[in-house]
C-alpha cells in the first residue's frame, strides 16, 4: 500500500483499539472487586447479550482469516472446517449448556468437583484449560501478525513481531482491568462488526457473479489451478494414502467435540442468571455462527475466483491473507482508493475479532490458574458439595473467605500477564501456520482432556476422583505429545522446525488417538479405583443439573 493508504489502515486500527479500551475503562470503573464480578460479570447478562458474546468468543481469526484461506487454497476440504465448527454447537446445546450452568460457578473444574475430591481434579483441569487457551491464543496472534504484515508491506519480521507484542499487551489490559464485564461487551461489539463486514463482502462477491453461486464455484475451480478437483474431496484430506484419510477423520472428531470442552466457551454459561438463559443464549449463538460460516464459503470461493489461489498462496503460504486480498479486489484492485479503503476496513474488523477473542481466552486461562490451580495448591477446599436448596454462597464450607476471593482475583491478574508472555513466545515461530489449523489443534486437546471428564461427571454414576484425574491427563498428555511428534512441529517445509525431523506420529491432528484415550483412561481409572462413588453426591449433582436446585 502507498503511504496514505497505510495511514488510513493505522487510523482504523487505532480506532478499534480506542473503542475496546474505552469499553474496558467503562467496565473497570463500574466493577465491584469480587470474584463473581471478575469471573462472571455479576451473572447479569441477558440471553441475547450472551448469545452475541458467545459468537464473539467463538468466531476468531481462525474463522475469518483461516477458514476462508483454507477454502481458497483447498476448496471442498477447506469447507470441512466451516461444517465442523458449526455442527459442534449441537453438542454444546444438547449436552452441556444447561447442565454446566446449574452445576458450576466459574470454571469447568467447579462442575466436576461437585462429584469428586476437589484438589487433584482442580489442579488437573486447571492445567488442561491453560494448555488449550494458550494454543488458541497462539492462533490469534499468528493471525494478527499475518494481517498487519500484509497491510503494512513489511517483508521482514518487524511488523509481525511488534503486532504480536501489541496484541499481547492489550489482552493483558482487557483482563486485568475490565474482567468478564469488559470482555463480554468487547465480544458483542466485535460480533456486530464481524457479521457486518462479512455480509458486506459476501454481497459484493455475489454481485460480481450476478447472484449465481454456481458461476462463482466454477470460476473458483478454474482459477484455483486444480480444476474440478477443487470442488471434490482430496486436495488436503482424504486423498491418497491412509494417513491423509485418518487425518480427515481426526480433524472432524476434534472440531465436532472440541467446542464443548473449550474453557472460554464454558465460562460464558456462568455469566447468565439461569440455565434457561444459558440454553437460549446458545440458540442465538447457533443462528449467528451458522450465518457466518455460510458466508465463509462464499468468501473463500470468491478469493479463489477473483484473486486466484496462486496469488493467495504467494502472499501467505497458509492462506491467512485471502480475505484482505479479496477485499482489495472487490474495492477496485491494488493501488485504487476503493481497494485500499475496503482492505483497511476488513483489516480493522479482523483486528477487532482477534482482540476480542484473546481477551476471552486470557480471562478463561487466568481464571483456571487462580480459581483452580492456585486454590488447589493453597489451603483446604470443601470435600462435599452444597445440599440441594443451598447455594454455594450459602454453604459456609463451600466458599472461601473474602481474603481468599481477593487473592484469587489478584493471582488471576498476574496469571494474565504470564499467559500473555507464553503465548507471545510460542506464536513467533508459528507465523507461517494457518490459524484455522492451529485452532484445530486446540480443539483436539480440549476434546481429549476436558470433554471426557465433563461428560463422565454429568452422566456416569460410578465416576470417581481417580477416574477424573486419569481422564484429564490421559487425554491431555497424549494430545500434546502427539502434536510434538507430528509433522506440525518437524519433518516438513511447513513445520514449526523445518530443519529437524522427529515426526514419528504421521497425523497432523491427534484427535483420532487422544480423544478415545481420554475416555478410556477415565473409564479405567474409575473401574480400577478402590474408591467407590458416593451415590448421594451423584444424585445431588443430577438433581441440581436437571432442575437448577441449589445452583449459584
GUDO-365347 format. One line per field, with one value per residue (C-alpha): x, y, z; residue number from 1. Coordinates in Angstrom, 2 decimals. Example, Ala and Ser with C-alpha at 12.3 -4.5 7.8 and 13.67 -1.06 7.14 Angstrom:
BEGIN
east = [12.30  13.67]
north = [-4.50  -1.06]
up = [7.80  7.14]
kelo = [1  2]
//
This chain:
BEGIN
east = [0.00  1.04  1.79  -1.64  -3.38  -1.20  -2.12  -5.82  -5.26  -3.38  -6.09  -8.78  -6.67  -6.24  -9.99  -10.65  -8.10  -9.51  -13.05  -12.07  -10.02  -12.94  -15.22  -12.62  -12.30  -16.08  -16.46  -13.49  -14.89  -18.24  -16.87  -17.15  -13.99  -15.33  -14.58  -18.12  -17.77  -14.31  -15.03  -18.73  -19.62  -22.10  -24.24  -26.34  -26.22  -29.36  -29.60  -29.31  -26.25  -24.62  -25.52  -23.70  -20.80  -20.63  -20.48  -17.72  -15.75  -16.12  -15.64  -11.95  -9.19  -9.40  -12.88  -12.48  -8.93  -8.04  -11.18  -11.62  -7.96  -8.28  -11.32  -9.40  -6.48  -8.20  -11.83  -14.04  -11.57  -11.42  -15.22  -14.99  -13.80  -16.94  -19.14  -17.23  -17.14  -20.92  -22.02  -20.07  -22.67  -25.28  -23.18  -22.98  -26.71  -27.92  -25.42  -23.69  -25.10  -27.85  -26.15  -22.89  -24.72  -26.57  -23.58  -20.73  -19.74  -16.83  -14.89  -15.18  -13.49  -16.42  -18.72  -16.54  -15.57  -19.21  -18.82  -15.25  -12.40  -11.50  -7.76  -6.44  -9.28  -8.89  -5.15  -5.57  -8.37  -6.62  -3.51  -5.61  -7.58  -4.41  -2.91  -5.99  -6.21  -2.54  -2.81  -5.85  -4.08  -1.15  -3.51  -5.00  -1.61  -0.40  -3.48  -2.83  0.78  -0.07  -2.72  -0.54  2.47  0.40  -1.24  1.88  4.01  6.67  8.61  10.65  9.55  9.46  5.76  4.74  6.77  5.59  1.97  2.16  3.69  1.00  -1.86  -0.35  -0.15  -3.74  -5.17  -3.50  -5.05  -8.53  -8.47  -6.66  -8.74  -12.14  -12.65  -15.65  -17.86  -15.43  -14.67  -18.37  -19.10  -15.97  -17.26  -20.69  -19.25  -16.86  -19.70  -21.66  -18.58  -17.58  -21.01  -21.49  -18.10  -18.58  -22.07  -20.79  -18.05  -20.43  -22.91  -20.11  -18.83  -22.28  -22.94  -19.78  -21.38  -24.93  -26.02  -25.18  -23.44  -22.76  -20.88  -18.86  -17.80  -16.98  -14.75  -13.12  -12.28  -10.92  -8.63  -7.51  -5.09  -6.75  -9.71  -12.71  -10.65  -11.07  -14.74  -14.10  -12.54  -8.86  -6.76  -5.78  -7.57  -8.86  -6.57  -4.04  -2.61  -4.12  -2.56  -4.45  -7.77  -7.20  -6.17  -9.53  -11.40  -9.17  -9.89  -13.63  -13.67  -11.67  -13.86  -17.20  -16.28  -13.80  -16.20  -17.91  -14.54  -13.26  -12.74  -13.66  -16.93  -17.93  -17.15  -19.79  -22.57  -21.80  -22.50  -26.28  -28.67  -30.37  -29.95  -32.83  -30.94  -27.86  -29.85  -31.42  -28.02  -26.72  -29.71  -28.80  -25.17  -26.09  -28.05  -25.31  -22.49  -24.40  -24.99  -21.32  -19.99  -22.30  -20.66  -17.14  -17.87  -18.72  -15.69  -13.23  -14.56  -14.58  -10.91  -10.07  -12.19  -11.26  -7.76  -6.55  -5.22  -1.66  -1.78  -3.28  -0.56  2.12  1.02  0.72  1.57  -1.12  -3.83  -4.37  -4.48  -7.17  -9.93  -7.80  -6.68  -10.29  -11.34  -8.68  -10.01  -13.64  -12.77  -11.22  -7.86  -4.40  -3.46  -7.05  -8.53  -11.55  -9.41  -7.19  -10.17  -12.11  -8.98  -8.41  -11.99  -11.68  -8.37  -9.91  -12.75  -10.30  -8.18  -11.24  -12.03  -8.58  -8.58  -11.98  -11.09  -7.74  -9.45  -11.90  -9.18  -6.88  -9.68  -10.55  -6.91  -6.26  -9.45  -8.21  -4.86  -6.36  -9.64  -8.39  -4.59  -3.92  -6.86  -5.74  -2.21  -3.09  -5.32  -8.05  -11.14  -14.56  -14.93  -18.66  -20.96  -23.73  -27.04  -29.89  -31.65  -28.47  -26.29  -22.54  -22.53  -24.87  -22.83  -20.12  -17.63  -18.35  -16.90  -13.54  -13.36  -13.17  -9.39  -9.10  -11.54  -9.49  -6.23  -7.73  -8.52  -5.01  -3.50  -5.77  -4.46  -0.87  -1.61  -2.94  0.49  2.32  -0.05  0.31  4.10  3.95  1.50  3.70  6.78  5.04  3.35  6.51  7.87  4.36  3.92  3.57  0.93  -2.73  -4.69  -7.65  -5.26  -3.70  -7.15  -7.93  -5.08  -6.58  -9.93  -8.25  -6.67  -9.97  -11.88  -9.23  -8.72  -11.84  -14.79  -14.37  -14.21  -17.14  -19.43  -18.44  -19.08  -22.51  -23.78  -21.84  -22.99  -19.82  -17.34  -14.55  -11.73  -9.09  -11.19  -11.46  -7.72  -6.95  -9.43  -7.78  -4.16  -4.96  -6.24  -4.02  -0.59  -1.08  -2.59  0.33  2.92  1.42  1.41  5.10  5.89  3.76  4.58  3.23  6.48  9.11  9.74  8.19  8.86  5.62  6.63  7.47  11.02  11.55  15.24  14.55  12.75  11.30  7.81  7.18  3.38  2.08  -1.13  -1.24  -4.25  -4.04  -7.78  -8.35  -5.97  -6.05  -9.84  -10.54  -7.56  -9.12  -12.40  -10.60  -8.34  -11.34  -13.13  -10.08  -9.26  -12.77  -13.19  -9.70  -10.04  -10.58  -12.64  -16.37  -18.51  -20.97  -24.49  -25.82  -23.43  -24.26  -27.99  -27.48  -25.49  -28.06  -30.94  -29.05  -28.01  -31.55  -33.59  -31.21  -32.00  -29.05  -27.38  -25.39]
north = [0.00  3.60  5.86  7.49  4.13  2.75  5.78  5.01  1.42  2.54  5.07  2.40  0.07  2.84  3.45  -0.22  -0.22  3.03  1.63  -1.57  0.32  2.70  -0.30  -1.75  1.53  1.85  -1.70  -1.41  1.74  0.01  -3.23  -4.46  -6.04  -9.56  -12.91  -13.16  -9.83  -10.58  -14.15  -13.95  -10.27  -10.50  -13.04  -10.16  -10.67  -11.48  -14.44  -12.13  -10.38  -13.67  -15.18  -12.36  -12.71  -16.48  -15.80  -13.27  -15.73  -18.45  -16.59  -15.95  -15.22  -18.91  -18.34  -15.03  -15.45  -19.11  -20.88  -18.55  -19.08  -22.87  -22.75  -20.54  -22.99  -26.36  -25.81  -28.63  -29.74  -26.22  -26.15  -29.04  -26.56  -24.48  -27.55  -28.91  -25.62  -25.23  -28.79  -28.66  -26.30  -29.03  -30.94  -27.82  -27.15  -30.69  -31.98  -29.32  -25.77  -26.02  -28.71  -26.78  -23.60  -25.39  -27.32  -24.83  -21.48  -20.03  -22.82  -26.35  -27.68  -26.44  -28.80  -31.88  -31.08  -31.41  -35.18  -35.92  -34.68  -31.17  -30.68  -33.20  -32.50  -28.72  -28.99  -31.31  -29.32  -26.03  -27.21  -28.58  -25.34  -23.25  -25.52  -25.25  -21.48  -20.90  -22.97  -20.94  -17.68  -18.62  -18.93  -15.49  -13.81  -15.52  -14.14  -10.63  -10.73  -12.03  -9.36  -6.42  -7.74  -7.85  -4.45  -2.57  -4.23  -5.49  -8.31  -8.94  -9.92  -6.49  -5.77  -9.29  -9.21  -5.79  -6.65  -9.82  -7.86  -5.19  -7.70  -9.42  -6.14  -5.22  -8.57  -8.23  -4.76  -6.01  -8.82  -7.20  -4.02  -4.96  -8.64  -10.50  -7.43  -5.68  -8.88  -9.52  -6.09  -6.24  -9.56  -8.08  -5.11  -7.42  -9.74  -6.85  -5.60  -9.05  -10.09  -6.70  -6.88  -10.47  -9.70  -6.71  -8.76  -11.64  -9.35  -7.79  -11.22  -12.43  -9.22  -9.90  -13.16  -11.92  -13.85  -17.15  -19.39  -21.99  -19.45  -18.46  -22.04  -22.68  -19.61  -20.61  -24.08  -22.59  -20.08  -22.46  -24.36  -27.64  -27.66  -29.71  -31.33  -28.03  -28.90  -32.54  -34.14  -34.92  -31.78  -31.70  -34.58  -37.94  -38.19  -40.88  -42.72  -43.94  -41.13  -38.47  -40.26  -40.76  -37.12  -36.13  -38.27  -36.94  -33.35  -33.99  -35.51  -32.61  -29.92  -31.50  -32.50  -29.77  -26.86  -28.46  -28.59  -25.08  -23.21  -19.76  -21.09  -22.95  -19.85  -17.90  -20.08  -18.71  -15.11  -15.57  -15.89  -19.21  -22.42  -21.40  -18.24  -20.36  -22.52  -19.51  -17.86  -20.98  -20.88  -17.29  -18.30  -21.21  -18.88  -16.25  -18.75  -20.63  -17.47  -16.56  -19.93  -19.90  -16.61  -18.04  -20.46  -17.56  -15.56  -18.42  -19.33  -15.64  -15.32  -18.29  -16.96  -13.27  -13.27  -16.73  -19.49  -18.85  -15.21  -16.10  -18.69  -16.25  -13.66  -16.21  -19.91  -20.79  -18.63  -16.31  -13.24  -14.47  -12.18  -8.99  -9.73  -10.34  -7.02  -5.20  -6.81  -6.04  -2.41  -1.82  -3.56  -2.88  0.79  2.04  4.14  1.84  -1.27  0.21  1.58  -1.69  -3.62  -1.26  -1.74  -5.52  -5.40  -3.34  -5.85  -8.75  -6.95  -6.34  -10.05  -11.01  -8.57  -9.78  -13.46  -13.07  -11.23  -14.09  -16.72  -14.89  -14.45  -18.16  -19.18  -16.77  -17.97  -21.56  -20.60  -18.62  -20.40  -23.94  -24.31  -21.65  -22.80  -26.44  -25.64  -23.31  -24.32  -26.91  -26.93  -28.39  -32.14  -32.21  -30.12  -28.00  -29.68  -29.01  -25.82  -24.21  -22.23  -22.40  -18.94  -20.05  -23.09  -21.85  -24.59  -24.24  -20.82  -19.30  -16.25  -12.70  -12.74  -15.76  -14.34  -11.18  -13.10  -15.21  -12.11  -10.79  -14.09  -14.08  -10.69  -11.82  -15.02  -12.97  -11.32  -14.66  -16.32  -13.41  -13.76  -17.50  -17.05  -14.37  -16.59  -19.55  -17.53  -16.03  -19.29  -20.30  -17.29  -19.37  -21.76  -21.43  -20.08  -22.41  -25.35  -24.15  -23.77  -27.33  -28.47  -26.56  -28.21  -31.63  -31.01  -29.69  -32.72  -35.07  -33.61  -31.64  -33.29  -36.85  -35.73  -33.36  -35.98  -38.64  -36.25  -35.31  -38.73  -41.62  -42.66  -44.63  -41.90  -41.38  -38.97  -41.25  -41.63  -37.84  -37.30  -40.16  -38.79  -35.36  -36.47  -39.49  -37.14  -34.09  -35.72  -37.91  -34.99  -32.68  -35.42  -36.45  -32.83  -32.53  -35.77  -34.89  -33.12  -29.94  -29.46  -31.11  -33.11  -30.94  -27.48  -26.22  -27.39  -25.13  -26.56  -27.44  -28.17  -31.06  -34.36  -36.22  -36.62  -40.19  -39.69  -39.41  -37.42  -33.65  -33.69  -36.03  -36.22  -39.67  -41.18  -38.79  -38.37  -42.11  -42.32  -39.63  -41.54  -44.86  -43.50  -42.10  -45.45  -47.48  -45.09  -45.48  -49.25  -49.94  -47.47  -48.74  -45.64  -46.00  -43.19  -41.68  -42.32  -39.41  -36.93  -38.19  -37.90  -34.41  -33.35  -34.91  -33.07  -29.79  -30.19  -31.00  -28.67  -25.92  -26.52  -25.20  -23.60  -20.43]
up = [0.00  -0.51  2.41  2.78  2.46  5.22  7.28  6.79  7.92  11.02  11.88  11.70  13.82  16.37  16.36  17.11  19.92  21.34  21.28  23.08  25.66  26.26  26.90  29.26  31.14  31.44  32.68  35.02  36.58  37.25  38.63  42.17  43.48  43.79  42.21  40.84  39.07  37.71  36.53  35.61  35.20  38.06  36.11  34.79  31.03  29.05  26.63  23.63  25.03  25.98  22.60  20.82  23.28  22.70  18.99  19.56  21.65  19.04  15.75  15.92  13.45  12.62  11.24  9.44  8.14  8.46  7.23  4.27  3.43  3.58  1.29  -1.15  -1.17  -0.90  -1.90  -0.64  2.03  3.43  3.71  6.17  8.77  8.33  8.73  11.73  13.62  13.16  13.93  17.18  18.63  18.60  21.13  23.28  23.05  23.67  26.23  28.27  28.26  30.89  32.96  33.21  34.22  37.01  38.37  38.07  39.45  37.47  35.72  34.36  37.48  39.58  37.69  38.14  41.75  42.80  42.34  43.50  45.70  44.67  44.90  42.34  39.92  40.09  39.51  36.51  34.87  35.55  33.69  30.82  30.48  30.39  27.71  25.49  25.95  25.12  21.92  20.93  21.77  19.55  16.59  17.20  17.43  14.26  12.51  13.81  12.67  9.21  8.75  9.70  7.79  4.59  5.00  6.01  3.37  5.74  4.12  7.24  10.69  12.34  11.73  12.73  15.94  17.08  16.30  18.40  21.28  20.98  20.98  24.00  25.90  25.02  26.09  29.48  29.88  28.99  31.53  34.43  34.36  32.95  33.81  32.38  32.04  29.70  27.84  27.20  25.77  23.60  22.25  21.49  19.59  17.74  16.67  15.17  13.31  12.09  10.83  9.20  7.46  6.32  5.00  3.04  1.37  0.68  -1.08  -3.16  -4.21  -5.21  -7.14  -9.19  -10.36  -10.68  -7.59  -9.31  -6.77  -9.46  -11.57  -8.51  -7.78  -11.44  -11.56  -8.26  -9.62  -12.85  -11.11  -8.37  -10.57  -9.56  -11.92  -10.85  -8.08  -6.21  -5.67  -4.67  -1.59  -1.53  -2.03  1.66  3.38  2.23  -0.77  -1.50  1.49  4.73  6.77  4.82  5.29  9.01  9.37  7.94  10.49  13.27  12.32  12.18  15.67  17.08  15.55  16.47  20.03  20.94  21.35  24.36  26.12  25.38  28.69  27.36  25.87  29.05  31.13  29.23  30.66  34.12  33.06  32.78  35.74  34.89  32.92  30.66  29.79  29.02  26.61  24.90  24.52  22.75  20.38  19.49  19.02  16.73  14.44  14.31  13.88  11.19  9.18  9.41  8.26  5.25  4.34  4.72  1.88  -0.42  0.73  0.35  -3.09  -4.00  -3.10  -5.32  -8.19  -8.11  -6.62  -7.60  -5.42  -6.60  -5.53  -2.16  -1.56  -2.67  -0.13  2.67  2.25  4.79  3.15  6.13  3.87  1.46  2.81  2.83  -0.75  -1.76  -0.25  -2.30  -5.48  -4.62  -3.91  -7.33  -7.31  -5.95  -5.97  -6.03  -3.28  -3.02  -2.75  -0.07  1.85  1.83  2.77  5.67  6.90  6.65  8.48  11.26  11.62  11.67  14.24  16.42  16.08  17.29  20.21  21.40  21.27  23.02  25.87  26.40  26.18  28.57  31.10  30.94  31.33  34.22  35.94  35.64  37.18  40.07  40.82  40.16  40.28  42.93  45.03  44.75  45.89  48.76  51.60  52.00  49.86  50.55  50.04  49.57  47.50  48.99  49.57  47.17  48.07  49.38  47.03  47.11  48.60  51.40  52.39  54.66  53.82  50.15  49.69  50.53  52.70  51.47  51.75  49.50  46.97  46.81  46.49  43.70  41.67  42.26  41.15  38.09  37.03  37.48  35.57  32.65  32.32  32.42  29.95  27.57  27.66  26.97  24.08  22.53  22.76  21.11  18.36  16.87  15.38  14.22  11.92  8.71  10.06  9.07  12.03  11.50  11.53  14.81  16.35  15.23  17.49  20.42  19.74  19.76  23.16  24.56  23.28  24.65  28.14  29.09  27.37  28.75  32.37  31.88  30.35  32.89  35.79  34.46  33.37  34.97  38.43  39.29  38.35  40.91  41.66  40.17  37.06  36.73  37.06  34.66  32.11  32.10  31.98  29.82  27.13  27.70  27.74  24.64  22.72  23.46  22.92  19.58  18.37  19.29  17.45  14.39  11.11  12.69  14.61  12.39  9.25  6.50  5.00  6.65  10.14  13.05  12.99  9.31  9.80  12.19  11.77  14.75  13.27  14.40  14.51  10.92  11.57  11.89  14.23  17.26  17.96  16.47  19.04  22.01  22.31  22.71  25.08  27.29  27.54  28.02  30.75  32.64  32.44  33.51  36.34  37.68  37.40  38.80  41.68  45.21  45.85  45.47  44.16  46.63  45.23  47.26  45.68  42.21  42.93  44.31  41.24  38.94  40.61  40.52  36.87  35.71  37.92  38.99  42.68  44.68  41.67  42.25]
kelo = [1  2  3  4  5  6  7  8  9  10  11  12  13  14  15  16  17  18  19  20  21  22  23  24  25  26  27  28  29  30  31  32  33  34  35  36  37  38  39  40  41  42  43  44  45  46  47  48  49  50  51  52  53  54  55  56  57  58  59  60  61  62  63  64  65  66  67  68  69  70  71  72  73  74  75  76  77  78  79  80  81  82  83  84  85  86  87  88  89  90  91  92  93  94  95  96  97  98  99  100  101  102  103  104  105  106  107  108  109  110  111  112  113  114  115  116  117  118  119  120  121  122  123  124  125  126  127  128  129  130  131  132  133  134  135  136  137  138  139  140  141  142  143  144  145  146  147  148  149  150  151  152  153  154  155  156  157  158  159  160  161  162  163  164  165  166  167  168  169  170  171  172  173  174  175  176  177  178  179  180  181  182  183  184  185  186  187  188  189  190  191  192  193  194  195  196  197  198  199  200  201  202  203  204  205  206  207  208  209  210  211  212  213  214  215  216  217  218  219  220  221  222  223  224  225  226  227  228  229  230  231  232  233  234  235  236  237  238  239  240  241  242  243  244  245  246  247  248  249  250  251  252  253  254  255  256  257  258  259  260  261  262  263  264  265  266  267  268  269  270  271  272  273  274  275  276  277  278  279  280  281  282  283  284  285  286  287  288  289  290  291  292  293  294  295  296  297  298  299  300  301  302  303  304  305  306  307  308  309  310  311  312  313  314  315  316  317  318  319  320  321  322  323  324  325  326  327  328  329  330  331  332  333  334  335  336  337  338  339  340  341  342  343  344  345  346  347  348  349  350  351  352  353  354  355  356  357  358  359  360  361  362  363  364  365  366  367  368  369  370  371  372  373  374  375  376  377  378  379  380  381  382  383  384  385  386  387  388  389  390  391  392  393  394  395  396  397  398  399  400  401  402  403  404  405  406  407  408  409  410  411  412  413  414  415  416  417  418  419  420  421  422  423  424  425  426  427  428  429  430  431  432  433  434  435  436  437  438  439  440  441  442  443  444  445  446  447  448  449  450  451  452  453  454  455  456  457  458  459  460  461  462  463  464  465  466  467  468  469  470  471  472  473  474  475  476  477  478  479  480  481  482  483  484  485  486  487  488  489  490  491  492  493  494  495  496  497  498  499  500  501  502  503  504  505  506  507  508  509  510  511  512  513  514  515  516  517  518  519  520  521  522  523  524  525  526  527  528  529  530  531  532  533  534  535  536  537  538  539  540  541  542  543  544  545  546  547  548  549  550  551  552]
//
